[in-house]
Amino acid sequence: MEEENKISEAEVEKIEKIETERNKKMDVYIEFALIFILGILIGIAVKTEANKKITIGFDDYQMKLSKQDFNINNLQFEVAKKNVEEAKMAEDEAQKQNNEAPVDGSGN
């Protein structure tokens, strides 16, 4: 009788062990599914907020025109003009230094 009890207890322990392993696997799958669903929901929320605040591309023609703080064409023109003036000043300085350099006939 005792041997039968030992055998049945061993079988019950094996069954419980198998069930706990299955439950752990199911818990892992459920956690992955929940994380996946949470990721999708967060992605949808971020996308809708971005659509409200960021407008680039396809719908640009529908945007309300607002006052622009910068005129790129004028900025480019001013930078080019400044570069030309600096180049002329550097050239004038170089010519001035060449004119001031002593010229002696010895070739030194």
N, C-alpha and C positions, 0 to 999 in steps of 0.2 A: 504494500500500500504506500509506504513511504517513497519507494522508487517511482511509483506512478505520479505521486505529488511532485517529486523533484523534476521529473520529465515534463509534466504539465507546467510547472513554474518556469522552467527553462524555455518552453515554447511561448509562454505568455511574455517573458522578457524579450525574446526575439521579435515577437509581433509588435510589442511596444516600441522597441528600438527602430524597427522598420517604419512604424507609423510616425515616430518623431523625426526621422530622416525625411520622410515624405512631407511632413508639415514644414520643416525647415526649408525644403526646396520650394514648396508652394509660397511660403512667406517671402522668399527671395524674388520669385517671379512677380508676386503681387507688388512688392516694393519697386521693382523695375517698371512695372506698368504705371504705378502711381507717379513715379518720377517722370516718366515719359509724358503722361497726361499733364502734369504740372508744367513741364517745359513747353508744351504746346500752348497752354493757357497763358503763360508768361509771354511767349512769342507773339501771340495775338494781341495781348494788351500793349506791348511795346510798339507793335506795328501800327495799331490804331492811334496811339499817342503821337508817333512820328508822322503819320499822315496828317494829323491836325496841325502840327507845328512846322514841318519841313516840306517845302514845295520846290522841287527841282525837276526840271525835265518836261514831261508831257503837258502838264497844265500851266506852264509858265505864261502863256498868252492870256490866261484868265486871271492872273494876279492883278491886284490893284496897284497902280503905279504910285509909288511914294517918292518923296523928295530924296534925291541921292546926295549923300554928303560928299562924294568924290566924283569928279569927272575924269575918267581915265585918259581921255584924249588930251586934256589940258595938262595933266600930270606928266604924260609922256613928252609932250612938247616942252614943258619947263625943264625936265631932266635933260633932254637933248640940248636945249639952249645952254644950260649950265655947263654941260660937258664941253660944248664948243668954246664957250668963254674961258673955261679952265685950260683948254688946249692952247688957245691963243695966248693966254697969259704965260703959260709955260714956255711957249715958243719965243715970246718977247723976252723973257728972262734969259733964255739960252742965247739969243742974239746979243743981248746987252752984255752978257758975260764974255762972249766972243769978241765984241768990240772993245771991251775994257782990257782984254788980255794983251800984255806987251808983245809987240812984234819986233823981234831983233833979226838982223840979217844973218846971224850965225847959224841958224837952223836948229838951235836948242830950244 
